[in-house]
Each structure stands twice: as structure tokens, then as C-alpha cells.
Amino acid sequence: MHAPIPVTLLTGFLGSGKTTLLNRLLHDPQAGRVAVIVNEFGEAGLDHDLIEEAAEDVVLMPAGCICCSIRGDLSRTLISLLARRVRGELPFDRVVIETTGLADPGPVHHTLMVDPVLSPNYVLDGTVTVVDSALGARTLDRHAEAQAQVAMADRIVLSKRDLTDAQACRVLEARLDKLNPHAGRIWADKGAVPVGALWGLGVQQKHAAPAQVVAWLAAPKPEASALSGLSGLSTAKSAPNTPLATASHHASDDRITTASIEVTEPIAASVFDFWLDTLIALKGPDILRIKGIVHLQDMPHPFVFHGVQHIFAPPVPLENWREGDRTSRVVIIARDIPQQDLVDSLSMLRMRPEQDHAAQGITLHTMSEPF
């Protein structure tokens, strides 16, 4: 069994600078052997001097890079690339998929997660969203797609800094922090960024370093009153060092909400399953992203889980997790869900079911005091 091929999803609104970033990436010899999938060559505007030879829907690039135009189904394109790699015709180490400016990243996530051929052979390495610092605020005001692209990002690349004054940059960065407080952010210098800054953003591997997982789930320091006003579970009390963090939002970004939680004690499997099943059944279409590291009772290792709407990648056990750290961390980014509903939902993970000895099972309708 070979290791899955990492896939980076490159998104961003129209004119944000995705193609400039991509061109600089393909010119950089340190990028390695990269297969790049774009929507259409004419729209992408790739430098003509990058194109060396065309064959069907594949264009060979210097230094081993490849470019595919999606003239059909994305799944078929990826399977074709995989077959040529197996035959030794097109050696490459990773894939970058550049979406159209209006694209919702969700369907690409779904394709990689559920396709029976793709899921064992490809793994999402991260979503990179390019934001135009000059027009980003206006774009976010007018287009829900742009908000979703930012909300789903693992890394945000800010472009066109030379066209923006310092105050406007600070305002935009503060807004991005509220839309997606969990995404790392870097500035591009005329499309140039350190190549390594775009790779290794995901943790869907058994031997992921603990520091990498924590960074993947990084959240801002929670406000002291984050647990006030809980409805339904208002009697819940948090144990020390189990903060539930929330992020406020800009008035024009009120469709996007985010919340996260840390639980220091292992969670009962029945509680976790009941919480996740309930959340997805009731709110699945509105979940932009949900991710976390979870320690379950009676399990030797924690596992990482990651989903978009109701579709989830297979959970990955972290076999080299540091001993003694049993804290679970979960992050939800949603659209059109009141933030308080996310807070209430996550609070369920602190509950502990009572044992029903007569039935030799768990009674999920009866909960004892939380951890």
C-alpha cells in the first residue's frame, strides 16, 4: 500500500490572485513534481512558457509539473492522473486543484472523501484561499461564496498588499479572524509565498505530529463569558481548563458562525456518536466544516475527524500522540446557524451518560452532571 497522494485545494474569489500564485508556484523548482488541475486553461491564464507538451487533457510542464483541464468530471480526471502515475508515464508527488472564482469548495471535499477509487489514493492536504486585500472587504460584503471560501480555508493567502493601505489591511485581517479564526494567514509578495507554506496543512495521517494537529485546530483565547446564557443545557458547568471558544462576526458576515470546545476528559463513545448524529441530521447542509481530535473512553489513541456538511473522511487514529494529553478539541464552522446553537450543541460533549444495567446499555436520554 502506497501513501495517499496529497491534494491541495486552491480557491479564492474572481480576481483575487489565484492564477498569479499558481504561476509563481509552477516556476519554483522547490515545489517538486506537482499535478495542477484547473477549470479551463483559457480562464486560468497560465504562462504559455510553462506549457511544454499537450496530450489529450494533460499538459506537461517543465520540472515535472503537470496541468489538467477539467473538461469532464473531476473524479475521472483524478483517476486518469492516478492511472498514468501508476504506469510511470506521469510521475508527480502532489496535486493542486484550482477552482473557479465562484466555486464552493464543498463538492471537491466530497469527491475526495466518498469516491471509492479516489479516497484510498488521494488525501486532502489542505484548502488554501486567496483574498484580495484591495477588494476583499467589498467582495465579502457582496458575495456569500467569498465568505464560504474564507470560512473553509486551512490557510489564507492575502494578495495585492501594495495596493492597500496599512489601516485597510488591519481591518480586513480582523474581519478574516472573525470569519475563520482557525486558519493560518500569510501575505503573498506579487504571488510569491514560501512553497512549504501551502503544503502539510491537513493531518489525515496516522503519524501526524502532535504540534501539527494542535495547529490545525488552533483557536483564539475564549472570552470569560463564553458559557453564559446556554439554552437547553443551561445547568452545565465547565470543568477547569475546558474552555468553549466562540468568535463574533462582522455585521455583513452574519451568515457565517464558528465555535470550538476543549474537553479534558475522554468522551463516552455513545455521547460522541449521539452528538454528531444529531448535529448532522438537523444541521448537516449548513455545516461548512467540522474537524477535531477526539479521545474516547477505552480507546488507546485519539483520532482525527474532518467533515464538510454531512460527508466525513475516514477517522484517522493518532498512534504517536503524546502520553498524558487526553484533551478533545472540536471546531465547527457553519452557515445560517445561530452561534448559540453551535455552543449548545458542543456543550453536549461534556455530558456523561448513566449506565442502564438492566438493559446493559447506555441511556442517552438521561445525562448525569457534565465533566
Buried (B, 14 or more C-beta within 10 A) or exposed (E): EEEBBBBBBBBBBBBBBBBBBBBBBBBBEEBBBBBBBBBEBEBBBBEEEBBEEEEEBBBBBEBBBBBBBBEEEBBEBBBBBBEBBEEEEBEBBBBBBBBBBEBBBBBBBBBBBEBEEBBEBBBBBBBBBBBBBBBBBEBBBEBBBBBBBBBBBBBBBBBBBEEBEEEBBEBBBEBBBBBBBBBBBBBBEEBBBEBEBBBBBBBBBEEBBBEEBBBBBEBBEBBEEBBEEBEEBEEBEBEEEBBBBBBEBBEEBEBBBBBBBBBBBBBBBBBBBBBBEEBBEEBBEBBBBBBBBBBBBEEEEBBBBBBBBBBBBEEBEBEEBEEEEBBBBBBBBBBEBEBBBBBBBBBBBBBBBEEEEEEEEBEBEEBEEBB
